[in-house]
Amino acid sequence: MARRTVLLVALLAAALLITIAAPAGAIPPFGPIVTVANAPGGCTIDAVNGDATGSGQVTRGFFNFAGPGCDPDDIWFAGGFGTTWKVQQTPYRGQVLASDQGSGAFVLFSASTGIYLGERSFGNGTYLNPPRQLSSTAPGAVPPQGAVLAGGSNTWWAVWSEQVGPGEFAQTELFQAKTYGNDLARTQVTTNPDNHHQPVLAFRPGGGGELVFVRDNAFGEEPTHSYLRLATASGTTGAWAGSQFATVGINTDPSIETTVSSNGHTYVAWLRDGQVFESDDRSGSFQAKAFVSHGLSTGIAVSSGRTRVVWSEDGDGTVLAERLGSGGWTKGTVYPSASRLPPIVVGTTVLMASSHRIYARTEDL
């Protein structure tokens, strides 16, 4: 899951001006392919699950490898920049939900006994062991999903989904815990007869947090409605308030980024019926852009005045759309083969995976 949440000002389905993004020209060229992490010995990758973020020029993340000869519950750390990367098996076992870095590198993951938060120190690379247990609810038929923010002074804020109620496909609701602002133990965030899942987080411009997530009625079957909801909270209370963001079509796979100064902005990407959308509030209200696409995932990043949206294109590798300042969008293929990791954009770098490695390409600006 890049990465983070949305400032809500109105019912976006009614207020959004939707335009078709018509990229002109091409994105800047990409440099050579760089190996980030080879598959563990004897492992052939079918899929990589994980998350990574940037701090300065250093990218750090945590990953699972799945496929023949892989142990899908091993959690691996990878960190570096350029052609220099460190890869290390962590002491943690489970499924990576999210990661972020601040005073250390955090990983939110699920295991058979609940939800955990691990940490790798920057100084000597040691791990918090055992990790913090945030919830003792055992995962059910619907796997948990989650997001985490790393604050200053080794603080953090995590949100994740859990199944509640009886039945194999019981509804999912969101829960949170944090040390950012005031400490808060496991607390339920949402309550609704529908499901709530796919949460993504960002720090809110001016302070606090922003949360975007999916609400749908998929209880073991395809949903007939799937909305995006957006909410904000102060870091002190952790009490979320929000409303609908997108209600037309089947909306899934959100990602979020913010610029967090007092006059900062919020940027969101998501899929609607497989089409990639981006929306931000730089004009004073959210304006949505629809890309010609058939995406399988989204990632979004903002740096040095450039907005980047990356996605896995069904049958066409990894695609990046980019906008410089208030200019038009350009679009191009980062790599033509399908990625076995939902592509992650960190600054000018895109992380992907093949059958034998996680690899990266960086724009030559």
N, C-alpha and C positions, 0 to 999 in steps of 0.2 A: 501497500500500500502505500513515495513522496508525500506533496502532501499536506492539507489540513482544513479549515472550516469556514462558515459563511455568516456574514452580517445581514440580518433579515430586516427589511424595511417595509415589505408589503407582501401580499399574496402574489408570488412571482409568476404563477401561471397566467394571472390576469395582467400584471404590470410589465412583464418582460417584452421588450421589443426584440423579436427574433429575426436575425438576418442570416443569410447564407454566406459563410466565409468563402471568398473566392481568392485563393492564394495567387499572388502574382510573382513570378520569378521563382527562385529556389532558395532554400536555406543555405547558410554558409557550409562549405565543405567540411567533411569529417576527417580526422586523422586516422592513423592505423588502428587495427583491432588490437586490444591489449587484454591479456589474460588477467582476470581478477582472482579466480579460484578454480583450480582443476577439480574434477569430480574425485571423491575419495577412491582409494584403491579398490578395484573390482566393481565399481559402480558405473552403470550406464544410465544417464539422466533421462527420465521421461518428463519430469517436471521439477522446477525449483520453486519453493515457497519462501518468501522472505521480504525484507524491507531494509532500506538504507537511507541515510541522510548525510548532509554535508555540514562541516564546521570549518570555516576558513577554506583552505584548499583540500582538506582531508575528508574523505568519505568513509563512513563506518556503517556496517550493517550485519544482520544475522540471517541465516538461511538454513532451510532443510532441503535435502536432495532425495528425490523419490525415483525409483526405477529398479531394474534388475541389479542385484548386488548391493543396493543402497540400504542403509538403515534410516527410514524416513523420520525417526524421532531424534536422531542426532541433530544438535543445533551447532552450527559453525559460525564463527566470526570471520569477517573479512574487512580489512581497512587499508587505506592508502590513497595514492594519487598518481597520476601519470602512469609510468611503467613500474612503480614500486608498490607492491601490495603484500600484506601479511595475512595469512590464513591460519586459523587455529580452531580445533575442536573445543567447544566449551564444556563445562561439567553439567550443562543443562540438557534435559531431554523433554521433548514435547513438540508442539507445533507453533512456529513463530506466528504471532499475530501482528506485531508492529515493533519498530525500534525508533529511537531518537537519541540525540547526544547533546549534553550540556556540560556539566562538570564531570560526567562520565558517559559511557555508552550503555544505554538501557535497552533491554529486550523484554517485551511482553509476550508471554507464551501460555498455551494451555497444555495441561497434562491430564492423566486419568484421574487425578485427585483435585483438580481445580485450575484456577488461574494464578499465574506467578509473574513476578517481575524480577529479572536478573540484571546485573550490572557488571561491566568491565571497566576497571579504572584506567584513566589516561596515563598515569605516572608509571606504573610497573606492570600493567596488563593483568592484574589479579582480578578474580571474579568474586562477587558476593556469593558465598556458598555456606549454607543453603540460601536459595533465593527467597524473596519476600512472597508469602502466600497471600493473595488478595481475596480469593474466594475458595471455598471448599466444595462448591457445586460441581459434581462430576459432569463432564460433557455428555450430551445425549446424541440422538440421531442427527441433529442439526449442529454442525461444528461451530464453536464460538468464533467470533470475529472481534477485532479490537483496535484501539489506537492509543498512543502514549505520547506525551509531551515531556521534554526535559527542561526544567527551569534552572535558574541560578542556584548556587549554594547546594547543589546535589538534590534539588527538589524535583518532583515529577507529578504528572496528572494522567491517569489512565481511565479509559472507558471501554467496556466490552459487553458482548451479548451473552445471555444465558437463556436456556429454555426454562419456562415456568409452567406449572400446571401439569395435569396428567396427559398421557398419550405419547406415542413415539414422536409425532411431529407437533408437540406442544408449542405454543407461541413463544417467541423470543422477545425479551425485554432488555433494555440497556441498564448497566450498573457502572458505578465509578468508585474510585478511591484516589486519594491524592495527599501529597505533602506540600504542594505549591499553594501559597497563601496560608490558609488554615488547614491543619491535618484533618482528613476525613477518611474513615474506614468505609468498607463496602456499603454503598447506598444505592437504592434503585432510582434510576433517572426517569424512565418512561413507564406509563401504565395505559394500556389500550388493548381492545380485543384483537387488533391486528398485530403482526410481527414488527419488531424494530431490530434492525441489524445494519451491517456495513458502516459502522461509525468511523468518521475521520475527524481529527482535531487540529486546531491551530490556535495560537495566541491571538487574542482580539486586538486590533489596532487601538491603542490607548490603554490597554490593560484587560485582564481577564481572559476568558477562553471563548472559542467558537466551535460549534459542533454541527456537523451535517450527517444525516443518516437516512436510511431507507425505511419506509413504512409500507408493508404489503400484506396481502392475504394468502400467501403461499403456505399451505399447511400440507406439505407432501405432494402438491400439484403445482402447475403453473399458475401464477397470480393473475387475477383479472384487473387488479389495480396495483400500482407500485409508485409511490410518491417519494420525493425528496423533502425532508424537513430540515430547517435550520434553526439554531438556537444559540443564545449567548448566556454567559454566566460570569459573575465576578470571581476572581480567584479566592476571595475571602469565604463566600458562602457555598460556592459550587451548585447553586440553585439555577437550573436552566429555564429559560423562557424563550419561546420561539413560535414558528408557524410554518405553513407550507412554503416550499420553494419552487417545486415543479410538480405538476399534477397531471399533465397530459401525457398519455402513453405509459410504457413500462420503463421506469427510470431506475437505473442501477449503477453500481461501480463508481461512486463519487470519489473525488480527490480534492484537496484543498491546499491553498497557500495564502499567506497574508504578508503584507508589509506592515510592521507593527508600530510604527511611530503614531503619534496622536492624530496625524492626518493621513494615516496609511489606508490601504485598501484590501479587499478580499477577492480572491480569485478561485473559482470552482470549475472543475471539469466533471463530466459524467456521460453515461450512455443513456439514450432514449431510443428504445426499440433497436438497439445496436448502433445507432448513429452517435457520433461524438459531438458533444456540446461544450462550450466554454462560456462562462459568464463572470463579469466583474463589475464593481461599483465605482470605477474611476470617473465616470461621467456624473456621479451623484445618485444614480439608480442602476440596478443591475440590467445589463444589456447582454443578451445571449447571442452566441455565434454558433451556427451549425456547420460542421464540416462534411464534405462529401466523403463518406466513410462507412465501413462496416466493422466497428471496433469490437474487441473482446475485453478491453480493460482501459483505464485511463490513469495518467499521472500528470501532475502539473508542477511547475517551478517558476519562480520569478527571481531574476538576478540581473544587476547591471542594466536596468531599464528594459530587459527583454522578458517576455512571457512565453513560456514553452509548454506545449501540451504533447504528450507522447502516448501512443497506444499500439497495441497489437492489432494489426489489420488482418481480418479473416482472409487467409490465402495470400497475403502480400507482405509478410515480414513485419518490421517495426517502422512506424511512421511518426515523424515529428512535424508539428506545426509551430511556427514561431512568429512573434510580432515584436518589432522594435518600437518602443515608445507608443505613440498614437498612430503609427503607420498601419499598413495593411498586413495581412497574414501571408506568410510563405509556407510552403509545405514540401517535404521530401522524404525519401526512404533512408532510414539510418542503416538498415541491413535487410536484404531481400528475403532471407530465410526466416521462418517462424521462430520466435523466441520461446523457449520453454520456461522462462521466467516472465511474468507480466512486467513489461519494461518499466524501469525506474529512471526518472530524470533528476539529476542532482547538479545544479548549476548548468554547465555546458556539457556535462557527461551523461550518457545514457548507458545503463546496465541492462544486459540481456543474457540469455543462456542458450547453449547448444546441448547436444547429447553428452558432451565430455567436459564442459567448463562453463563458468560464468565469465563473460567478457564485457568490455566497455569500448565505446567510441566517444571521442571528445571533439567538439567543434573547433575548427581552426578559424578564430576570429581575427 
